[in-house]
Amino acid sequence: CSGQYEQFSLVFTIASFMNNFLTLPNGFLFDRFGTTVARLFGISLYTTGTLMIAFVTPAASNLLFAAMSLLAVGGILFLITNMQ
């Protein structure tokens, strides 16, 4: 269980880093192309992350790193576009 806990902690750390790291490019996308394009991009990221989580197996558990990063980045982009 401790190895699994460390793995989940690493997934959370990487997803949080990607969320903070991609805030500037997301802001540029939002300012440059507008709300509709930013929302569609956020929804596509979030949907891709959700589908990746749906297909994660114990053998392909490394897929969680990309999936949680996509969920975090897509979710915050969608949240920001809803706060107008």
C-alpha positions, 0 to 999 in steps of 0.5 A: 500500500505504501508504494501505491500511496507514493505513486498516487502522490507523484501523480498528484504532484505532476498534475498540479505542476502541469496545471500551474505550468500551463496557466500562461499558455491557457491565458494566451489562448483565451485572450487571443482566440476567445471564449468559445475556442478556449472552452472547446479546447478545455472540454477536449482536454477534459474529455480526453483525460476522462477517457484515459482514466476509463481505460486505465488498467493495472498494467497501464497505470502510467496512463494516470500521469497524463490523464490527471494532467489533462483533467487538471488543465482542462478543468481549470481552463473550463472553470476560467472561461465560465468566470466571466 
